[in-house]
Amino acid sequence: MRIPWDVPQPQLSDDVHPALADAARAASAAYGRARALHTRLELREEVADGADGTPTMRVDRIVEDAILESIHRNRVNLLSEEAGFVDNGSSITLVIDPVDGSANAAFGVPLSCFAGALVEDGTAKEALTTWFDTGRAWHALAGVPTSFRTTGRTTLDGASVCLMRPKTGTQDAWLRIANRADRIRVLCTTCLETMLVAEGTVDAFIDPGSDTHRIMDLATALVTVPAAGGVLVDLHGRPFTFEPDLTHRWSGVAAATPQLAEELIATVLG
């Protein structure tokens, strides 16, 4: 069975960098074509291994192929989980997760997105996240306050928290967070969940120690969450780097305030 719903074009402002905007539009259009042409099981089929060493679903491949065409059109570099580093000799690199929430995207769960950060000389300057099924977009420039803000919550007790699903070795930490928070959500799309932190829909998102995140999972939040008044840190204080080596992993913590991030980390670490 195919997914019958159309994928809208993202709602982008005029100040988005042209290369970033083109990549986002290409991603949405490709995902829409993929849903029209392939069944849910075909979209989820593993067709290759990505540059990060994890399996590549057909939906990932289709969307990333469209982004690669966009990258070459705009003559910028690319760092992506599937293709790895693509060098077009530019000072600008787009660090992109073509489809964050791939399993959601393949089965039609309306919780998946494109996420891209514009990096120049090793520093993230701009970020764009677009929600495939709604066309909503979050755009931010480093150091420039956004029109949307975090909740400002400073304490875990009573908070609304998005969590990665429990994995081996993280169950106890997961429950420590869940037992203190007021609401827990597991949406299976880090890039979208961190945007919900930035806009004040939830108070925090955390990976409670599984070290699942690659840099493209966190690149947009690295710009957008601080611009909205929040913080993005690693559970163990490791710095985020934009190296082509995709073996690097982190446990990201996005929170409305530094105080909430510190309490989340202390709770996870026991």
N, C-alpha and C positions, 0 to 999 in steps of 0.2 A: 504494500500500500504506500502511495506517495503522500506527501504532506500538502494539503490543498491550499494553504494560505499563502498569499503573496508576501514578498519581502520588500518593504518600502525603502526608498532611497533615504540615506541619513540626512537629518536636518542640521546642516552645517552653517556656521556664520562665515562672513566674508573674510575674517582675519585668520582663518586656518591656513597654514602653509600649503601652497598648491600641491606639493608632492604628497603630503599627508592626506589632504582632502581627496586627491585622485585615488590613492590606495584604498581609502575607506569606501569610496563609491564603487570601486572595482570589486571589493570584497562583498558588499551587499548584493550587487548585481550577479556575481558568480554564485553566491549562496542561493539566490532566488532561482537561477537556472538549474542548479543542482537539485533543488527540491522538486522542480517541475519534471525533471528527466529521470530521477532515480527513486527507488523505493527506500524506505527507512533502513532496511537491512543492507541494501547496496551502499547507502551513504556511510554506514558504520563499518563496512568491510575494510579490513586492514590491507593496504595495497603496497606498503613499503615500510622501511624504518627511517625515521627522521634523523636529522643531524644531531639531535639531542639524545639519540639512542632509544627513543620510545617509538612504538608503532604509529604509523601515519594512516588515519582513516581516509576513505575516499573523499569525504566532505572537506577534510583539511587540504588534500592535494588539489582539488578543484579550485578552492578559494585561493590557495597560495599561488597557483599557476597564474591566476588573474592578477594577483598582486605583483608577481615577478614582471609581467608585462608592463604594469604601471611603473615599477622601479626603473626599468630600462628606458621607458618613455621620458621619465623625468631626470635620468642620469644621476641618481643618488644611490648610495650603498644600502644594503639590506642585511639585517641580522634577524633570522627567524628560526623557530624551532624545527621546521622541516628542512628548509634549504641551507641552513647555517649562514655563513657570511658570504655575501655576494658583493664583490668589489667593483664599483663603477668609477673609481678614481675621484670620488667626491669627498669634500670635507664634511658632508652631511651623511649620517647613517640613520635609517629608519629601523628602530627595534620594534618588531611587530609580532604579535600573536594573531595569526590570520583568523582563527576560530577558537576563541576561549569558551570552554564548555562544549567540546566537540561531541560528546555523547548526547548531551541535551539537543544540540543542533541536528544530529543524525536522526533522532527519534521524534523531533518536532516539539520537544519541551521548549517553551518560548523564553529560555534563559541562556542566551549565548550572545557573543559580541565580537567585534573587531577591536583590537587595542594596539595603538602605535604611539611611540615616542620618537621625537626628532632629537638626535644626539649629535653634538658638534664638539670636537676636541675632547671627547670623553665625558661631556656634561649634557644632561638632558635639559633641553631648552623649551620643549613644547610637547603636549600630550593630547591625544584624541581617542576617546572610547565611544563606539557606536553600538547601540543595542539593536541587533538584527531585526527582531520581530516588531519593534515599535518605531524605529527610526530616530529615537532619542539619542542625543549626543552630549558628551561632556568634553569641553575643550578648556585647556589651561595653558598659561605661559608661566615659566618658572619665575617665582618672585613677584608675580602680579596677582593680587587677590581676585578670586572668582565672584560671580554674582550669587553663587550658592555657598552655603556654609555648613559645617558639621553641627551636631547637636550641642557641643560644648560640655557633654557629660564628663565628669571626673571620677566617678566611682563605678565599680563593676556590679555591686548589688543593685538589682533592679534594671540593669542595662539590657538592651536588645543587641544580641551578638550573632554574627554569622561565623560559622565554624567549618573547617574542612571536615569531611567525614572521618570518624575514628579509624585509625590504622594501627597495625601492630606496633606496640610500644607507646602509643599515645592515648590509650583508652582512659587511664587514670587521670591524666591531665585534662582530657576532654570533659570528663565528668566533673572535675573540680570547677571548671568554667560553667558548665551547664547547671550545676547545683546552686550557683550564686546569681546567675543572670535571670532576668524576668522572661525573656524570649530568646529561643535558639532557632536559627535557620541554617539549613545545609542546602545551598543552591547549586553547588558544583560548578561555579564559574568565578574564579578569584577576581578577574578584571572587572566584572560587573559588580561584584559584592563590594569591592573597595570604592567604586563610584557611589554606591549607596551610602557608604560612610561619609564620603565627601559632601554629598548633598543633604545629609542629615536624616535620611530615611532609617538607618540603623546607627548604633553607637560605635560599633567596632567589628572588625573581621580579624581572625587569627588562625594560623596553622599551628596547632599545639605540639609542634616538635617533630613533624614527619620529614622536614627538609624536602618538600615536594617542589618548591618554587624555583623556576629558572628566571633569568633576568627579564625575559619578555612577559612573564606573568605579573611582574611588579613595576615595570618601567613607567606605565602611565600613572599608576598610583604615586610613584615617587615625585611626580610633578603636581598632580591634581590634588591629592589629599592635603599636602602642606599649603597649597594655594587657597584651599577652602578652610584653613585654620586648624587642620589636624596634623597627625604625624604618621609617618611610615617608617618602621624600624624592623630589624631582624631580631628574632627571639633571643639570639645569643650575641647580639651586638656586632655582628659581622658587617663590614661595609658593602654596599651594593656597587658592583663594577660592571661596565659594559664591554667585557672581553668576549672575543669570538668563541672562547672555550666554553661550550655548553654543558660541561660536566659540573660547573659550579651550581650549588643549590643553597636555598635559604628557606627559613620559616618566617614568612612575612606577618607583620602585625600592623594593621591600620586602625587608628583610633581617633576619636573626636578630640582628645587632648593628650598631652604628654603624661598627665597623671593617670589617666585611664590605661594608657599603654603600659606604664610601669606596673600597675596593679594586675593587669592581664598576665604580664610576663612573670611576675612574682607568684601568681596563682598556678601557672603552668609548671614552673620550675619547682614548686613545692617549698 
